[in-house]
Amino acid sequence: MNSQPLAPHESLELHEFLNFKTLCLAKSKLMQGIVFDQELKDLMQKDVEQTTQAIADVQAIYARAPFQAPVPQNRPTPILN
């Protein structure tokens, strides 16, 4: 695989895709608990497995993003009033 860094717009699109797939995965996992048809449960389980693999694959590509947000040393003081 080519190891060129991603362009900023590609990184953003991958980030949006990862967010979408993560939400889909959460929904499939949650919906399995209320489904009673075994065939549908099996399909949903297959979707969970495929989505998990897709997320792992995209995360490997996303690691080539050209930028990262800096982690601050100190957290800001929360405003309580």
Backbone atoms as SQL, in Angstrom:
CREATE TABLE atoms (id INTEGER PRIMARY KEY, chain TEXT, resi INTEGER, resn TEXT, atom TEXT, x REAL, y REAL, z REAL);
INSERT INTO atoms VALUES
  (1, 'A', 1, 'MET', 'N', 0.836, -1.180, 0.000),
  (2, 'A', 1, 'MET', 'CA', 0.000, 0.000, 0.000),
  (3, 'A', 1, 'MET', 'C', 0.877, 1.238, 0.000),
  (4, 'A', 2, 'ASN', 'N', 0.449, 2.239, -0.703),
  (5, 'A', 2, 'ASN', 'CA', 1.172, 3.489, -0.801),
  (6, 'A', 2, 'ASN', 'C', 1.143, 4.203, 0.550),
  (7, 'A', 3, 'SER', 'N', 2.288, 4.724, 0.976),
  (8, 'A', 3, 'SER', 'CA', 2.351, 5.339, 2.307),
  (9, 'A', 3, 'SER', 'C', 2.328, 6.862, 2.258),
  (10, 'A', 4, 'GLN', 'N', 1.784, 7.445, 1.206),
  (11, 'A', 4, 'GLN', 'CA', 1.661, 8.893, 1.138),
  (12, 'A', 4, 'GLN', 'C', 0.672, 9.379, 2.189),
  (13, 'A', 5, 'PRO', 'N', 0.949, 10.543, 2.774),
  (14, 'A', 5, 'PRO', 'CA', -0.030, 11.081, 3.735),
  (15, 'A', 5, 'PRO', 'C', -1.313, 11.497, 3.020),
  (16, 'A', 6, 'LEU', 'N', -2.366, 11.507, 3.756),
  (17, 'A', 6, 'LEU', 'CA', -3.659, 11.901, 3.201),
  (18, 'A', 6, 'LEU', 'C', -3.759, 13.414, 3.113),
  (19, 'A', 7, 'ALA', 'N', -4.521, 13.875, 2.150),
  (20, 'A', 7, 'ALA', 'CA', -4.817, 15.302, 2.051),
  (21, 'A', 7, 'ALA', 'C', -5.804, 15.659, 3.163),
  (22, 'A', 8, 'PRO', 'N', -5.823, 16.921, 3.585),
  (23, 'A', 8, 'PRO', 'CA', -6.745, 17.304, 4.664),
  (24, 'A', 8, 'PRO', 'C', -8.208, 16.959, 4.376),
  (25, 'A', 9, 'HIS', 'N', -8.677, 17.158, 3.152),
  (26, 'A', 9, 'HIS', 'CA', -10.077, 16.852, 2.857),
  (27, 'A', 9, 'HIS', 'C', -10.327, 15.339, 2.898),
  (28, 'A', 10, 'GLU', 'N', -9.331, 14.544, 2.543),
  (29, 'A', 10, 'GLU', 'CA', -9.484, 13.084, 2.641),
  (30, 'A', 10, 'GLU', 'C', -9.554, 12.651, 4.095),
  (31, 'A', 11, 'SER', 'N', -8.745, 13.277, 4.930),
  (32, 'A', 11, 'SER', 'CA', -8.770, 12.960, 6.359),
  (33, 'A', 11, 'SER', 'C', -10.126, 13.291, 6.965),
  (34, 'A', 12, 'LEU', 'N', -10.675, 14.437, 6.580),
  (35, 'A', 12, 'LEU', 'CA', -11.982, 14.846, 7.085),
  (36, 'A', 12, 'LEU', 'C', -13.071, 13.870, 6.645),
  (37, 'A', 13, 'GLU', 'N', -13.035, 13.461, 5.377),
  (38, 'A', 13, 'GLU', 'CA', -14.034, 12.519, 4.877),
  (39, 'A', 13, 'GLU', 'C', -13.921, 11.166, 5.576),
  (40, 'A', 14, 'LEU', 'N', -12.698, 10.714, 5.824),
  (41, 'A', 14, 'LEU', 'CA', -12.520, 9.454, 6.562),
  (42, 'A', 14, 'LEU', 'C', -13.038, 9.579, 7.988),
  (43, 'A', 15, 'HIS', 'N', -12.810, 10.737, 8.596),
  (44, 'A', 15, 'HIS', 'CA', -13.307, 10.966, 9.946),
  (45, 'A', 15, 'HIS', 'C', -14.831, 10.901, 9.981),
  (46, 'A', 16, 'GLU', 'N', -15.467, 11.529, 9.011),
  (47, 'A', 16, 'GLU', 'CA', -16.931, 11.493, 8.930),
  (48, 'A', 16, 'GLU', 'C', -17.423, 10.069, 8.689),
  (49, 'A', 17, 'PHE', 'N', -16.731, 9.327, 7.835),
  (50, 'A', 17, 'PHE', 'CA', -17.095, 7.940, 7.562),
  (51, 'A', 17, 'PHE', 'C', -16.966, 7.085, 8.820),
  (52, 'A', 18, 'LEU', 'N', -15.880, 7.283, 9.571),
  (53, 'A', 18, 'LEU', 'CA', -15.702, 6.526, 10.820),
  (54, 'A', 18, 'LEU', 'C', -16.810, 6.839, 11.823),
  (55, 'A', 19, 'ASN', 'N', -17.190, 8.101, 11.928),
  (56, 'A', 19, 'ASN', 'CA', -18.298, 8.461, 12.817),
  (57, 'A', 19, 'ASN', 'C', -19.586, 7.764, 12.396),
  (58, 'A', 20, 'PHE', 'N', -19.862, 7.772, 11.101),
  (59, 'A', 20, 'PHE', 'CA', -21.077, 7.144, 10.585),
  (60, 'A', 20, 'PHE', 'C', -21.070, 5.639, 10.853),
  (61, 'A', 21, 'LYS', 'N', -19.966, 4.977, 10.558),
  (62, 'A', 21, 'LYS', 'CA', -19.896, 3.521, 10.754),
  (63, 'A', 21, 'LYS', 'C', -19.975, 3.165, 12.238),
  (64, 'A', 22, 'THR', 'N', -19.412, 4.010, 13.095),
  (65, 'A', 22, 'THR', 'CA', -19.493, 3.751, 14.535),
  (66, 'A', 22, 'THR', 'C', -20.936, 3.837, 15.015),
  (67, 'A', 23, 'LEU', 'N', -21.674, 4.829, 14.515),
  (68, 'A', 23, 'LEU', 'CA', -23.094, 4.946, 14.874),
  (69, 'A', 23, 'LEU', 'C', -23.889, 3.752, 14.351),
  (70, 'A', 24, 'CYS', 'N', -23.603, 3.322, 13.131),
  (71, 'A', 24, 'CYS', 'CA', -24.284, 2.151, 12.568),
  (72, 'A', 24, 'CYS', 'C', -24.005, 0.905, 13.409),
  (73, 'A', 25, 'LEU', 'N', -22.765, 0.754, 13.832),
  (74, 'A', 25, 'LEU', 'CA', -22.397, -0.399, 14.655),
  (75, 'A', 25, 'LEU', 'C', -23.152, -0.381, 15.979),
  (76, 'A', 26, 'ALA', 'N', -23.202, 0.767, 16.611),
  (77, 'A', 26, 'ALA', 'CA', -23.922, 0.883, 17.887),
  (78, 'A', 26, 'ALA', 'C', -25.399, 0.561, 17.702),
  (79, 'A', 27, 'LYS', 'N', -25.989, 1.059, 16.634),
  (80, 'A', 27, 'LYS', 'CA', -27.407, 0.805, 16.384),
  (81, 'A', 27, 'LYS', 'C', -27.662, -0.680, 16.144),
  (82, 'A', 28, 'SER', 'N', -26.816, -1.332, 15.357),
  (83, 'A', 28, 'SER', 'CA', -26.998, -2.760, 15.086),
  (84, 'A', 28, 'SER', 'C', -26.878, -3.581, 16.357),
  (85, 'A', 29, 'LYS', 'N', -25.898, -3.230, 17.195),
  (86, 'A', 29, 'LYS', 'CA', -25.724, -3.972, 18.449),
  (87, 'A', 29, 'LYS', 'C', -26.919, -3.781, 19.375),
  (88, 'A', 30, 'LEU', 'N', -27.417, -2.552, 19.458),
  (89, 'A', 30, 'LEU', 'CA', -28.559, -2.279, 20.332),
  (90, 'A', 30, 'LEU', 'C', -29.838, -2.934, 19.819),
  (91, 'A', 31, 'MET', 'N', -30.041, -2.909, 18.522),
  (92, 'A', 31, 'MET', 'CA', -31.266, -3.461, 17.940),
  (93, 'A', 31, 'MET', 'C', -31.327, -4.987, 18.067),
  (94, 'A', 32, 'GLN', 'N', -30.185, -5.634, 18.171),
  (95, 'A', 32, 'GLN', 'CA', -30.185, -7.093, 18.324),
  (96, 'A', 32, 'GLN', 'C', -30.936, -7.523, 19.580),
  (97, 'A', 33, 'GLY', 'N', -30.923, -6.667, 20.590),
  (98, 'A', 33, 'GLY', 'CA', -31.587, -7.008, 21.844),
  (99, 'A', 33, 'GLY', 'C', -33.105, -6.991, 21.765),
  (100, 'A', 34, 'ILE', 'N', -33.679, -6.321, 20.776),
  (101, 'A', 34, 'ILE', 'CA', -35.137, -6.256, 20.697),
  (102, 'A', 34, 'ILE', 'C', -35.705, -7.028, 19.514),
  (103, 'A', 35, 'VAL', 'N', -34.840, -7.707, 18.772),
  (104, 'A', 35, 'VAL', 'CA', -35.286, -8.490, 17.618),
  (105, 'A', 35, 'VAL', 'C', -35.488, -9.939, 18.060),
  (106, 'A', 36, 'PHE', 'N', -36.609, -10.524, 17.648),
  (107, 'A', 36, 'PHE', 'CA', -36.909, -11.892, 18.045),
  (108, 'A', 36, 'PHE', 'C', -36.720, -12.900, 16.920),
  (109, 'A', 37, 'ASP', 'N', -36.714, -12.447, 15.683),
  (110, 'A', 37, 'ASP', 'CA', -36.536, -13.339, 14.551),
  (111, 'A', 37, 'ASP', 'C', -35.062, -13.739, 14.452),
  (112, 'A', 38, 'GLN', 'N', -34.784, -15.039, 14.485),
  (113, 'A', 38, 'GLN', 'CA', -33.402, -15.512, 14.494),
  (114, 'A', 38, 'GLN', 'C', -32.670, -15.188, 13.194),
  (115, 'A', 39, 'GLU', 'N', -33.382, -15.256, 12.084),
  (116, 'A', 39, 'GLU', 'CA', -32.755, -14.937, 10.801),
  (117, 'A', 39, 'GLU', 'C', -32.293, -13.475, 10.767),
  (118, 'A', 40, 'LEU', 'N', -33.145, -12.601, 11.265),
  (119, 'A', 40, 'LEU', 'CA', -32.800, -11.181, 11.317),
  (120, 'A', 40, 'LEU', 'C', -31.651, -10.943, 12.285),
  (121, 'A', 41, 'LYS', 'N', -31.654, -11.632, 13.422),
  (122, 'A', 41, 'LYS', 'CA', -30.554, -11.512, 14.378),
  (123, 'A', 41, 'LYS', 'C', -29.239, -11.942, 13.749),
  (124, 'A', 42, 'ASP', 'N', -29.280, -13.026, 12.967),
  (125, 'A', 42, 'ASP', 'CA', -28.065, -13.500, 12.300),
  (126, 'A', 42, 'ASP', 'C', -27.547, -12.474, 11.297),
  (127, 'A', 43, 'LEU', 'N', -28.473, -11.863, 10.552),
  (128, 'A', 43, 'LEU', 'CA', -28.074, -10.819, 9.604),
  (129, 'A', 43, 'LEU', 'C', -27.465, -9.625, 10.333),
  (130, 'A', 44, 'MET', 'N', -28.055, -9.262, 11.444),
  (131, 'A', 44, 'MET', 'CA', -27.540, -8.138, 12.209),
  (132, 'A', 44, 'MET', 'C', -26.171, -8.452, 12.807),
  (133, 'A', 45, 'GLN', 'N', -25.973, -9.678, 13.239),
  (134, 'A', 45, 'GLN', 'CA', -24.674, -10.084, 13.770),
  (135, 'A', 45, 'GLN', 'C', -23.613, -10.046, 12.673),
  (136, 'A', 46, 'LYS', 'N', -23.997, -10.477, 11.472),
  (137, 'A', 46, 'LYS', 'CA', -23.071, -10.422, 10.338),
  (138, 'A', 46, 'LYS', 'C', -22.718, -8.961, 10.036),
  (139, 'A', 47, 'ASP', 'N', -23.710, -8.068, 10.113),
  (140, 'A', 47, 'ASP', 'CA', -23.468, -6.646, 9.898),
  (141, 'A', 47, 'ASP', 'C', -22.503, -6.099, 10.945),
  (142, 'A', 48, 'VAL', 'N', -22.669, -6.510, 12.191),
  (143, 'A', 48, 'VAL', 'CA', -21.783, -6.063, 13.267),
  (144, 'A', 48, 'VAL', 'C', -20.350, -6.498, 12.976),
  (145, 'A', 49, 'GLU', 'N', -20.174, -7.735, 12.570),
  (146, 'A', 49, 'GLU', 'CA', -18.831, -8.248, 12.290),
  (147, 'A', 49, 'GLU', 'C', -18.197, -7.521, 11.102),
  (148, 'A', 50, 'GLN', 'N', -18.970, -7.312, 10.041),
  (149, 'A', 50, 'GLN', 'CA', -18.434, -6.632, 8.860),
  (150, 'A', 50, 'GLN', 'C', -18.127, -5.162, 9.148),
  (151, 'A', 51, 'THR', 'N', -18.978, -4.522, 9.914),
  (152, 'A', 51, 'THR', 'CA', -18.757, -3.115, 10.256),
  (153, 'A', 51, 'THR', 'C', -17.531, -2.964, 11.144),
  (154, 'A', 52, 'THR', 'N', -17.352, -3.891, 12.084),
  (155, 'A', 52, 'THR', 'CA', -16.173, -3.860, 12.947),
  (156, 'A', 52, 'THR', 'C', -14.900, -3.981, 12.109),
  (157, 'A', 53, 'GLN', 'N', -14.920, -4.879, 11.136),
  (158, 'A', 53, 'GLN', 'CA', -13.761, -5.043, 10.258),
  (159, 'A', 53, 'GLN', 'C', -13.542, -3.792, 9.403),
  (160, 'A', 54, 'ALA', 'N', -14.609, -3.211, 8.894),
  (161, 'A', 54, 'ALA', 'CA', -14.493, -1.997, 8.072),
  (162, 'A', 54, 'ALA', 'C', -13.905, -0.846, 8.884),
  (163, 'A', 55, 'ILE', 'N', -14.330, -0.719, 10.121),
  (164, 'A', 55, 'ILE', 'CA', -13.799, 0.341, 10.992),
  (165, 'A', 55, 'ILE', 'C', -12.307, 0.130, 11.218),
  (166, 'A', 56, 'ALA', 'N', -11.901, -1.098, 11.474),
  (167, 'A', 56, 'ALA', 'CA', -10.478, -1.383, 11.682),
  (168, 'A', 56, 'ALA', 'C', -9.671, -1.060, 10.426),
  (169, 'A', 57, 'ASP', 'N', -10.201, -1.405, 9.263),
  (170, 'A', 57, 'ASP', 'CA', -9.502, -1.123, 8.007),
  (171, 'A', 57, 'ASP', 'C', -9.356, 0.379, 7.780),
  (172, 'A', 58, 'VAL', 'N', -10.420, 1.122, 8.027),
  (173, 'A', 58, 'VAL', 'CA', -10.377, 2.565, 7.798),
  (174, 'A', 58, 'VAL', 'C', -9.481, 3.252, 8.831),
  (175, 'A', 59, 'GLN', 'N', -9.452, 2.744, 10.049),
  (176, 'A', 59, 'GLN', 'CA', -8.579, 3.331, 11.070),
  (177, 'A', 59, 'GLN', 'C', -7.114, 3.199, 10.664),
  (178, 'A', 60, 'ALA', 'N', -6.762, 2.104, 9.991),
  (179, 'A', 60, 'ALA', 'CA', -5.390, 1.934, 9.527),
  (180, 'A', 60, 'ALA', 'C', -5.043, 2.992, 8.477),
  (181, 'A', 61, 'ILE', 'N', -5.987, 3.321, 7.627),
  (182, 'A', 61, 'ILE', 'CA', -5.767, 4.363, 6.618),
  (183, 'A', 61, 'ILE', 'C', -5.747, 5.736, 7.283),
  (184, 'A', 62, 'TYR', 'N', -6.641, 5.931, 8.230),
  (185, 'A', 62, 'TYR', 'CA', -6.767, 7.220, 8.915),
  (186, 'A', 62, 'TYR', 'C', -5.500, 7.565, 9.698),
  (187, 'A', 63, 'ALA', 'N', -4.718, 6.568, 10.052),
  (188, 'A', 63, 'ALA', 'CA', -3.466, 6.815, 10.777),
  (189, 'A', 63, 'ALA', 'C', -2.492, 7.636, 9.943),
  (190, 'A', 64, 'ARG', 'N', -2.699, 7.707, 8.648),
  (191, 'A', 64, 'ARG', 'CA', -1.824, 8.481, 7.760),
  (192, 'A', 64, 'ARG', 'C', -2.279, 9.937, 7.615),
  (193, 'A', 65, 'ALA', 'N', -3.229, 10.353, 8.426),
  (194, 'A', 65, 'ALA', 'CA', -3.715, 11.732, 8.354),
  (195, 'A', 65, 'ALA', 'C', -2.566, 12.692, 8.639),
  (196, 'A', 66, 'PRO', 'N', -2.482, 13.798, 7.911),
  (197, 'A', 66, 'PRO', 'CA', -1.331, 14.692, 8.045),
  (198, 'A', 66, 'PRO', 'C', -1.371, 15.584, 9.284),
  (199, 'A', 67, 'PHE', 'N', -2.456, 15.566, 10.027),
  (200, 'A', 67, 'PHE', 'CA', -2.539, 16.450, 11.180),
  (201, 'A', 67, 'PHE', 'C', -3.178, 15.727, 12.340),
  (202, 'A', 68, 'GLN', 'N', -2.867, 16.210, 13.515),
  (203, 'A', 68, 'GLN', 'CA', -3.465, 15.686, 14.731),
  (204, 'A', 68, 'GLN', 'C', -3.724, 16.874, 15.649),
  (205, 'A', 69, 'ALA', 'N', -4.761, 16.771, 16.418),
  (206, 'A', 69, 'ALA', 'CA', -5.055, 17.837, 17.373),
  (207, 'A', 69, 'ALA', 'C', -4.102, 17.707, 18.556),
  (208, 'A', 70, 'PRO', 'N', -3.471, 18.794, 18.967),
  (209, 'A', 70, 'PRO', 'CA', -2.573, 18.713, 20.114),
  (210, 'A', 70, 'PRO', 'C', -3.360, 18.465, 21.398),
  (211, 'A', 71, 'VAL', 'N', -2.794, 17.685, 22.275),
  (212, 'A', 71, 'VAL', 'CA', -3.417, 17.396, 23.557),
  (213, 'A', 71, 'VAL', 'C', -2.895, 18.415, 24.563),
  (214, 'A', 72, 'PRO', 'N', -3.776, 19.201, 25.161),
  (215, 'A', 72, 'PRO', 'CA', -3.302, 20.224, 26.112),
  (216, 'A', 72, 'PRO', 'C', -2.748, 19.585, 27.387),
  (217, 'A', 73, 'GLN', 'N', -1.769, 20.234, 27.963),
  (218, 'A', 73, 'GLN', 'CA', -1.159, 19.732, 29.194),
  (219, 'A', 73, 'GLN', 'C', -2.112, 19.886, 30.380),
  (220, 'A', 74, 'ASN', 'N', -2.814, 21.016, 30.443),
  (221, 'A', 74, 'ASN', 'CA', -3.747, 21.284, 31.540),
  (222, 'A', 74, 'ASN', 'C', -5.138, 21.446, 30.989),
  (223, 'A', 75, 'ARG', 'N', -6.091, 20.919, 31.719),
  (224, 'A', 75, 'ARG', 'CA', -7.476, 21.083, 31.309),
  (225, 'A', 75, 'ARG', 'C', -7.980, 22.440, 31.776),
  (226, 'A', 76, 'PRO', 'N', -8.867, 23.050, 31.011),
  (227, 'A', 76, 'PRO', 'CA', -9.417, 24.340, 31.447),
  (228, 'A', 76, 'PRO', 'C', -10.311, 24.174, 32.679),
  (229, 'A', 77, 'THR', 'N', -10.364, 25.200, 33.473),
  (230, 'A', 77, 'THR', 'CA', -11.208, 25.184, 34.668),
  (231, 'A', 77, 'THR', 'C', -12.673, 25.363, 34.227),
  (232, 'A', 78, 'PRO', 'N', -13.553, 24.454, 34.654),
  (233, 'A', 78, 'PRO', 'CA', -14.960, 24.595, 34.240),
  (234, 'A', 78, 'PRO', 'C', -15.629, 25.777, 34.928),
  (235, 'A', 79, 'ILE', 'N', -16.549, 26.370, 34.217),
  (236, 'A', 79, 'ILE', 'CA', -17.347, 27.471, 34.762),
  (237, 'A', 79, 'ILE', 'C', -18.597, 26.848, 35.382),
  (238, 'A', 80, 'LEU', 'N', -18.771, 27.023, 36.670),
  (239, 'A', 80, 'LEU', 'CA', -19.863, 26.366, 37.375),
  (240, 'A', 80, 'LEU', 'C', -21.065, 27.266, 37.580),
  (241, 'A', 81, 'ASN', 'N', -20.928, 28.542, 37.404),
  (242, 'A', 81, 'ASN', 'CA', -22.052, 29.458, 37.634),
  (243, 'A', 81, 'ASN', 'C', -22.662, 29.858, 36.321);
